[in-house]
Amino acid sequence: MNRPLGITVSRHIMDSQRLHPEATGELSGLLSELIVAAKTISAEVNMAGLADILGQSGKVNVQGEQVQKLDDLANKTIKRRMAQCGYLCTMASEEEDDIIPVKEGYEGKYTLAFDPLDGSSNIDVNVSIGTIFSIHRRRSGSGQGDVVDLLQKGRVQVAAGYIIYGSSTMLVYTTGEGVHGFTLDPSVGEFYLSHPDIIFPEKSKYYSVNEGNSRYWSQGMHKYIDYLKDEDQATGRPYSARYIGSMLADLHRNLIAGGIFLYPRDSKDPAKPEGKLRLLYEAAPFSFIVEQAGGRAITDDGRDILDIEPTGLHQRVSLIIGSKEDVDMYERIAGGEK
């Protein structure tokens, strides 16, 4: 079968590099190495039902959660691929307590924070899952990096993206110059540009929130959800509820089809007073992507996610993220009410 010629992700990265004569090619190389890791994980995900890699691994991660076998495999795949790529000084994974050193002699000028398999609790029921990544320039001078290299605001990310493993495998990323999506053609093992210049839809269709926790919400949050459910043809309400339980899958749908994702603080778990989502591995990279697509991301009390200075590798936050219009309306309705 003859396939139409398309723009591969490799070509897209190189074309973007040519727009910056000062570029050294290191970021391009780093992204290319991550893409190879993503292809490996995608192949394993597609085989998960046939191999002994479903279910729990018997390990517990730093969050106190059971580590899924496929989650553990994804974590190891990224670590092995990136430890001696020559572009990183250090890494951090949502699955590990401390920083992950790169191989001595292969130190570079970037850092990598990643969630190897977001939505892993859904692995056994065949729901879309994915890998999230965030890249910063190192702060330290040379050699092995340290935690200070990783604890940087989302605003100064040089790249962020995710790979979603669903009915197709798709890579979405930004380097601060728009957001682009690439779909993997498994017959040739190459990502092709399928969603150029993604813009967050101004008019939303969906809201995504775990309403099972509604009894623990603030009054302001209740008011906003009630607003979304009210009928008003002029504003396209009521919105339809869509909640997968995999943040990456929910946000990917909303980015393409329009919607708002909400993960507010609640009173159910006093051990997590600032929220549940991880700043470095989930909230910051997605906020960078969504803002580059014309959307907005804040905490439930109105702080800009990208301006939060991290204080720890596993810092948690609340998250309100979606179209600018929807997030602005959340602020007007919910405000700072508790």
ABEGO torsion letter per residue (X at the ends): XBBBBBBBAAAAAAAAAAABAABAGAAAAAAAAAAAAAAAAAAAAAAAAABBABEBAGBBBAAGBBBBAAAAAAAAAAAAAAAAAGABABBBBAABABBBBBBBGABBABBBBBBABBGAAAAAAGBBBBBBBBBBBBABABEBBBAAAABBBAAABABBBBBBBBABBBBBBBAGBEBBBBBBBAAAGBBBBABBGBBBBABBABBBBBAAAAAABBAAAAAAAAAAABBBAAAGOBBBBBBAGBAAAAAAAAAAAEEBBBBBBBAABAABAAEABBAAAAAAAAAAAAAAAGBBBBBAAGBBAAABBBABAABBBBBBBEBAAAAAAAAAAAEABX
